[in-house]
Amino acid sequence: MKPLNHTKILAEKRKFYSIFSITCIFIFGCLYITLITANKGVAELEQKHKYYNDIAVKQGEMNLLLDEILVEINDLRFKDRTLNERKNLQSLINEKRFAINNEIRKAKTDLTNSFVLYEEFLAELQQIQTKIDVLKEAETSYNINKVQLEKCIDKHNLENKKK
């Protein structure tokens, strides 16, 4: 025996199953899109993490080199050295400066320019090195002139004593 409204019941069942199927497809579609987006987000975060770690490592290396350069500049400025020792120390400082410059140039291609401060610092270091050289030359010239003047004064005093 079939109920009198059997066709109506079948139509309502079809309607229910179709709406249920559409809802399930929609939910699984949303879930799929969410998982795809999450995977892309995780990949992006990992890439950014690697990028910032690379910057931090390079900055750490550059900081160590800059510390060494500053120590050597202080040695160059405040310790008496022979001309050969001064040239060697200047050469060491220049090598480290060039190494930092090369790292910055490499980083400009791989990373955005996160090392502008280091570039400015290197330019200042180069000016400091130049000024130190000029001051040392002036000091040497002054000392030579002072010694010559003292010799002249001594010679003049000797001649005055003889007269």
C-alpha positions in Angstrom: 0.0 0.0 0.0 1.2 3.3 -1.0 0.2 6.5 0.7 -2.0 8.9 -1.2 0.7 11.6 -1.2 3.5 9.2 -2.3 4.5 11.4 -5.3 4.6 14.4 -3.1 6.8 12.6 -0.6 9.2 11.5 -3.4 9.4 15.0 -4.7 10.2 16.4 -1.2 12.8 13.6 -0.7 14.5 14.5 -4.0 14.4 18.2 -3.0 16.0 17.4 0.4 18.7 15.2 -1.1 19.6 17.7 -3.8 19.8 20.6 -1.2 21.8 18.3 1.1 24.2 17.3 -1.7 24.6 21.0 -2.7 25.3 21.9 0.9 27.9 19.1 1.3 29.6 20.1 -2.0 29.7 23.7 -0.8 31.1 22.7 2.6 33.8 20.5 1.0 34.6 23.1 -1.6 35.1 25.7 1.2 37.2 23.3 3.1 39.3 22.6 0.0 39.8 26.3 -0.7 40.7 26.9 3.0 43.3 24.1 2.9 44.8 25.4 -0.3 45.0 28.9 1.0 46.5 27.7 4.3 49.2 25.7 2.5 50.0 28.8 0.4 50.1 30.9 3.6 52.4 28.4 5.3 54.7 28.4 2.3 54.8 32.2 2.3 55.5 32.3 6.0 58.4 29.8 5.6 59.8 31.9 2.7 59.6 35.1 4.8 61.2 33.3 7.8 64.0 32.1 5.6 64.4 35.6 4.1 64.6 37.3 7.4 66.9 34.7 8.8 69.2 35.3 5.9 69.2 39.0 6.5 69.8 38.5 10.2 72.8 36.1 9.6 74.3 38.5 7.0 73.9 41.4 9.4 75.5 39.4 12.2 78.5 38.6 9.9 78.8 42.2 8.9 78.6 43.4 12.5 81.5 41.2 13.4 83.5 42.5 10.5 82.7 46.0 11.4 83.7 45.5 15.0 87.1 44.1 13.7 87.4 47.2 11.4 86.7 49.6 14.3 89.3 47.9 16.5 91.9 48.1 13.7 91.0 51.7 13.0 91.5 52.5 16.7 94.9 50.7 16.6 95.8 52.6 13.5 94.9 55.9 15.0 96.2 55.6 18.6 99.2 53.3 18.4 102.5 54.2 16.9 103.3 52.0 14.0 105.9 51.9 11.3 105.0 52.9 7.8 104.9 49.2 6.7 102.7 48.2 9.6 100.3 51.1 8.8 100.1 50.0 5.2 99.4 46.4 6.2 96.7 47.5 8.7 95.1 49.8 6.1 95.2 46.8 3.7 93.4 44.6 6.2 90.8 47.2 6.8 90.3 47.7 3.1 89.9 43.9 2.5 87.2 43.7 5.2 85.5 46.7 3.8 85.5 45.2 0.3 84.2 41.9 1.8 81.3 43.7 3.3 80.7 45.6 0.1 80.6 42.4 -1.9 78.1 40.9 0.6 75.9 43.9 0.2 76.1 43.7 -3.6 75.2 40.0 -3.5 72.4 40.7 -1.1 70.9 43.4 -3.4 70.2 40.7 -6.0 68.9 38.1 -3.5 67.2 40.3 -0.9 65.8 43.8 -1.0 68.2 46.4 0.1 68.3 45.8 3.9 71.8 47.0 4.2 71.6 50.7 3.5 72.9 51.5 6.9 76.0 49.3 6.3 76.7 51.1 3.0 76.6 54.5 4.7 78.8 53.1 7.5 81.4 51.8 5.0 81.4 55.2 3.3 82.1 56.9 6.6 84.8 54.3 7.4 86.5 55.1 4.1 86.5 58.8 4.9 87.9 58.1 8.4 90.7 56.1 6.9 91.5 58.9 4.5 91.5 61.4 7.3 93.7 59.2 9.4 96.2 59.0 6.6 96.1 62.8 6.0 96.6 63.4 9.8 99.5 61.0 10.0 101.2 62.6 7.0 100.6 66.0 8.6 101.9 64.8 11.9 105.0 63.3 10.3 105.6 66.5 8.3 105.2 68.5 11.6 107.6 66.2 13.4 110.2 66.5 10.6 109.8 70.3 10.5 110.0 70.4 14.3 113.2 68.4 14.3 114.7 70.6 11.6 113.7 73.7 13.5 115.3 72.4 16.7 118.5 71.6 14.8 118.5 75.1 13.3 117.9 76.7 16.7 120.7 74.6 18.2 123.0 75.5 15.3 122.1 79.2 15.7 122.7 79.0 19.5 126.1 77.4 18.8 127.1 80.1 16.4 126.0 82.8 18.9 128.0 81.2 21.6 131.1 81.1 19.3 130.8 84.8 18.7 
